[in-house]
Every structure is written in structure tokens, then in C-alpha cells.
Amino acid sequence: MAKHLDLEEQEQLADLKHFWNRYGSVISWALIVIFSSIAAWNGYHYWQRSQAAQAAVMYDEVERAAVAGDMARLDRSLADMQERYGRTAYADQAAMLAARVYYDKGNLDASKGALGWVAAKASDEGYQSIAKLRLSGILLEAKDYVGALQQVSGTMPPAFAALAADRSGDILAAQDKKAEATAQYQIAFKAFDPQSEYRRLVEVKLNALGVDPVGGAQK
């Protein structure tokens, strides 16, 4: 019986050697690829966490400069943030914060630059949309109607479509293009939630243009 088992074991071993000789290289490479992928995935997430932690520290620096009103320090810290951690949400937040401070200080060019950076480079479409809306507002104040309209004329996420239409209406109304402004306001009115304060504001704008959006009649 022992000899019989030895023969079976030898046959199994021979089969195993044959199998390994035939497929061992493929299996080895497959395992290398799998474990390399796992290592790369873990390494990428570690890098992401590390980047986020460092970006958070630099965002604090931007915030401190903004609160202190130190424009030179704000310029430096924002530039460093954008260069080193430009792919993080903290960089988008920092640029939005800086844009507001620049605007409050009367530095409209710097404010437009910060908002333009977010509009063009932010990975989050929400930040991009907010930046475009704010930038269009600054351009509208400066009577740059073409530039203002460009910011809100492209495709917007559904959550921002009504705001973009309302802003388009403002820009067109400022140019005395009443028919086009009315059309945009009506789009915004229909898109806003019926209980929204924005919807009531758009209704006031339409009324000023002689339109009753509820009754659908020209006043």
C-alpha cells in the first residue's frame, strides 16, 4: 500500500511539475501584476492622504493671511498652494477665499484671476460653477458684458442651471436686450423651486420687464 501511495504521489508531483513548467511563468507574472496593482493603489491613496493633510496646513496659512488682510502674504501663500497642491479641494477653497478678499480690497484683477483659476482648473464642477457665477458678476459690474455672458453660457450642472440663467438675464437686461433677458429669466423662474427666494426675485425682475410669469401674460 505504501508503495502504491508513493507511486500516486510521484504521479501527482509529476503532474504538478508539468503544470508549473507550462503555466508557472504566466501565473508568476499575473501575481506580480496583481500585487503591484494593490501596492500602487495603496500608495496612491497614501499619497492622496498626505497631499490633503499638507494642503490643509497651507490652507490655514492662506486663511490667516486673509483674516489679517496681509495681501503680500496672501499672494505668496495662494501661489504656493496652487503650485504645490493645485489638484486638491483645499486649493479651490483657498482661491475662492482669496478672490473674496481681493474683491473687498478693491483689487478686481486679482479677484478675477483667482476666480478664473478655479473656473478653469478646479476638479469639482461645483466649485467651477460657483467661480464662473461670481466672475460673471464682477465682469457685469465692470460692464464687460461679453466676458460676463461667456462665463455662464456654457454647460452648467443642473444644480446651477437656474442661477446661470438668472445671471444671463441680468447681463442681457443691462444691455437693454429685453426680449432675450425675459427668455432667460423665464428659464430661471421655471427651474427654481417654487418656495425659493430666488424664484420670487426672478418674478420681480420679470414684472419689471412687464411679464407675469405666473399668469404667463404680458403686462
Backbone torsions as a table, in degrees:
resi	resn	phi	psi	omega
1	MET	NA	-39.7	-179.1
2	ALA	-63.6	-41.2	179.5
3	LYS	-65.2	-37.6	179.7
4	HIS	-62.8	-42.4	178.6
5	LEU	-66.0	-38.1	179.5
6	ASP	-62.5	-40.5	178.8
7	LEU	-64.5	-41.2	178.6
8	GLU	-63.7	-43.2	179.7
9	GLU	-62.9	-40.6	179.5
10	GLN	-64.8	-39.3	178.3
11	GLU	-65.0	-42.9	179.0
12	GLN	-63.7	-40.4	179.1
13	LEU	-64.8	-40.3	178.7
14	ALA	-64.1	-41.6	178.1
15	ASP	-63.0	-41.0	179.9
16	LEU	-64.7	-42.3	178.3
17	LYS	-63.0	-41.6	179.0
18	HIS	-63.0	-43.7	179.4
19	PHE	-62.5	-44.7	-177.7
20	TRP	-67.2	-39.5	177.5
21	ASN	-61.2	-32.3	-176.6
22	ARG	-84.7	-41.4	-173.1
23	TYR	-117.7	-3.0	-174.8
24	GLY	-59.2	-42.4	-178.9
25	SER	-62.6	-42.9	179.8
26	VAL	-63.2	-44.9	-179.9
27	ILE	-62.1	-42.8	-179.7
28	SER	-60.4	-45.8	179.9
29	TRP	-66.1	-37.4	178.1
30	ALA	-62.5	-43.2	178.6
31	LEU	-64.5	-39.0	178.4
32	ILE	-61.2	-45.2	179.8
33	VAL	-62.4	-45.1	-178.5
34	ILE	-61.3	-51.2	-177.0
35	PHE	-69.8	-30.8	175.7
36	SER	-66.2	-39.5	178.8
37	SER	-64.5	-42.4	178.4
38	ILE	-62.3	-44.4	179.8
39	ALA	-63.3	-41.9	179.5
40	ALA	-64.5	-40.8	179.5
41	TRP	-62.7	-47.0	178.5
42	ASN	-63.7	-41.0	178.8
43	GLY	-63.9	-39.2	179.2
44	TYR	-63.8	-43.9	-179.4
45	HIS	-68.1	-35.4	175.0
46	TYR	-63.0	-42.6	178.9
47	TRP	-62.5	-41.5	179.0
48	GLN	-61.5	-45.5	180.0
49	ARG	-63.5	-39.8	179.1
50	SER	-65.0	-44.1	178.3
51	GLN	-61.2	-43.9	-178.9
52	ALA	-62.7	-41.5	-179.5
53	ALA	-65.0	-43.8	179.2
54	GLN	-69.1	-36.8	178.6
55	ALA	-65.6	-35.9	178.9
56	ALA	-62.6	-39.9	178.5
57	VAL	-64.6	-42.5	-179.6
58	MET	-70.5	-32.8	175.7
59	TYR	-61.1	-39.4	177.4
60	ASP	-58.7	-36.9	178.2
61	GLU	-65.5	-43.5	176.8
62	VAL	-60.5	-43.0	-178.2
63	GLU	-65.1	-42.0	179.3
64	ARG	-63.4	-41.1	178.5
65	ALA	-64.9	-38.4	179.8
66	ALA	-65.7	-45.3	-179.6
67	VAL	-64.7	-38.5	179.8
68	ALA	-75.8	-14.9	-177.6
69	GLY	71.2	23.6	179.9
70	ASP	-87.7	95.6	-172.9
71	MET	-67.9	-37.8	179.2
72	ALA	-64.4	-43.1	178.4
73	ARG	-66.8	-37.5	178.3
74	LEU	-64.3	-43.4	177.8
75	ASP	-56.9	-47.9	-176.6
76	ARG	-65.9	-48.0	-175.8
77	SER	-67.4	-36.3	178.0
78	LEU	-68.1	-42.4	178.7
79	ALA	-61.7	-42.3	177.9
80	ASP	-63.3	-43.4	179.4
81	MET	-60.2	-46.2	-178.2
82	GLN	-67.4	-35.0	-178.8
83	GLU	-74.3	-41.3	-172.2
84	ARG	-94.4	-31.6	-175.1
85	TYR	-133.2	36.1	-175.1
86	GLY	-64.1	-16.2	-178.5
87	ARG	-93.6	3.4	-179.6
88	THR	-99.2	158.3	177.3
89	ALA	-66.0	-27.5	179.1
90	TYR	-62.1	-35.8	178.9
91	ALA	-66.0	-40.2	177.3
92	ASP	-62.7	-45.0	179.7
93	GLN	-63.5	-40.8	-179.9
94	ALA	-63.3	-42.9	179.8
95	ALA	-66.0	-38.7	178.0
96	MET	-64.9	-42.0	177.7
97	LEU	-63.2	-46.7	179.8
98	ALA	-61.9	-39.5	179.8
99	ALA	-59.2	-41.4	179.5
100	ARG	-65.8	-42.9	179.8
101	VAL	-64.7	-45.0	178.0
102	TYR	-57.8	-43.1	-179.2
103	TYR	-62.8	-45.7	-180.0
104	ASP	-62.6	-30.4	179.9
105	LYS	-86.0	-2.3	178.4
106	GLY	85.9	7.1	178.6
107	ASN	-92.0	80.5	-173.8
108	LEU	-69.0	-33.9	179.4
109	ASP	-63.1	-43.7	179.0
110	ALA	-66.3	-38.8	178.8
111	SER	-63.6	-45.2	178.0
112	LYS	-63.4	-37.7	179.4
113	GLY	-64.4	-43.0	179.9
114	ALA	-66.0	-42.8	179.1
115	LEU	-67.9	-38.3	178.3
116	GLY	-63.7	-35.2	177.7
117	TRP	-63.5	-45.8	179.4
118	VAL	-64.6	-43.8	-178.9
119	ALA	-60.2	-32.6	-176.3
120	ALA	-93.2	-30.8	-168.6
121	LYS	-118.1	-12.3	-177.6
122	ALA	-62.5	138.6	178.6
123	SER	-80.6	-20.0	-179.9
124	ASP	-96.3	123.0	-177.0
125	GLU	-68.2	-21.8	175.7
126	GLY	-65.4	-48.2	176.8
127	TYR	-61.5	-41.6	178.9
128	GLN	-58.5	-45.3	-177.5
129	SER	-65.7	-44.0	179.0
130	ILE	-62.4	-42.5	179.5
131	ALA	-62.5	-41.6	179.0
132	LYS	-64.1	-41.4	179.1
133	LEU	-64.5	-43.7	179.7
134	ARG	-67.7	-40.3	179.0
135	LEU	-64.8	-39.8	178.8
136	SER	-63.4	-34.3	177.7
137	GLY	-64.8	-42.4	178.5
138	ILE	-65.0	-42.7	179.4
139	LEU	-66.1	-35.1	176.3
140	LEU	-63.5	-43.2	177.5
141	GLU	-60.8	-35.0	-179.7
142	ALA	-83.1	2.3	-179.2
143	LYS	64.6	23.1	172.6
144	ASP	-88.8	77.1	-172.2
145	TYR	-67.6	-36.7	179.7
146	VAL	-64.3	-48.6	179.5
147	GLY	-63.9	-40.5	-180.0
148	ALA	-62.7	-42.9	-178.5
149	LEU	-69.4	-33.3	178.7
150	GLN	-61.4	-35.9	-177.3
151	GLN	-65.8	-28.8	-175.1
152	VAL	-114.3	8.2	-177.6
153	SER	-89.6	-19.4	-178.6
154	GLY	-77.6	-176.8	179.4
155	THR	-69.1	130.5	178.9
156	MET	-117.9	149.4	173.1
157	PRO	-58.9	150.2	-177.9
158	PRO	-51.3	-36.3	-177.5
159	ALA	-65.6	-20.2	-176.9
160	PHE	-113.2	-0.1	-175.2
161	ALA	-62.6	-41.7	-179.3
162	ALA	-65.3	-42.3	178.7
163	LEU	-63.4	-39.4	179.2
164	ALA	-64.9	-41.1	178.8
165	ALA	-65.6	-40.8	178.0
166	ASP	-62.3	-43.6	179.1
167	ARG	-66.4	-38.2	176.0
168	SER	-60.2	-40.6	177.0
169	GLY	-61.1	-41.2	178.2
170	ASP	-61.0	-43.6	-177.7
171	ILE	-66.1	-42.9	-179.8
172	LEU	-69.6	-37.4	178.0
173	ALA	-64.6	-36.4	178.6
174	ALA	-64.2	-22.0	178.8
175	GLN	-97.8	10.1	-178.2
176	ASP	61.6	27.1	175.2
177	LYS	-94.0	76.6	-169.2
178	LYS	-65.4	-41.4	-178.0
179	ALA	-64.5	-45.1	179.8
180	GLU	-67.4	-38.7	178.8
181	ALA	-64.2	-42.7	178.7
182	THR	-59.8	-42.9	-179.6
183	ALA	-61.0	-42.3	179.9
184	GLN	-69.1	-41.0	178.0
185	TYR	-63.0	-37.7	179.3
186	GLN	-66.4	-37.4	174.8
187	ILE	-61.4	-45.0	179.9
188	ALA	-64.8	-42.9	-178.9
189	PHE	-59.3	-42.9	-179.6
190	LYS	-71.2	-29.6	-175.7
191	ALA	-82.5	-30.1	-179.2
192	PHE	-71.3	150.4	174.5
193	ASP	-62.2	138.3	-178.3
194	PRO	-55.2	-27.7	-179.3
195	GLN	-91.5	0.8	-176.0
196	SER	-75.1	139.8	175.6
197	GLU	-64.9	-32.5	177.8
198	TYR	-60.2	-38.8	-179.1
199	ARG	-64.2	-40.4	178.0
200	ARG	-64.9	-37.7	178.4
201	LEU	-65.2	-42.4	178.0
202	VAL	-64.1	-36.1	177.5
203	GLU	-62.1	-39.7	177.3
204	VAL	-62.8	-41.9	179.7
205	LYS	-63.9	-41.7	178.1
206	LEU	-66.1	-39.5	176.9
207	ASN	-60.9	-38.2	178.5
208	ALA	-64.3	-26.1	178.0
209	LEU	-91.6	5.4	177.6
210	GLY	84.5	22.5	-177.9
211	VAL	-118.9	135.4	174.2
212	ASP	-102.0	100.7	-174.8
213	PRO	-69.8	-21.5	-179.8
214	VAL	-79.8	-50.3	179.4
215	GLY	-81.1	-17.4	179.1
216	GLY	73.7	21.7	-176.4
217	ALA	-115.6	153.5	176.2
218	GLN	-83.8	129.2	-179.1
219	LYS	-81.2	NA	NA
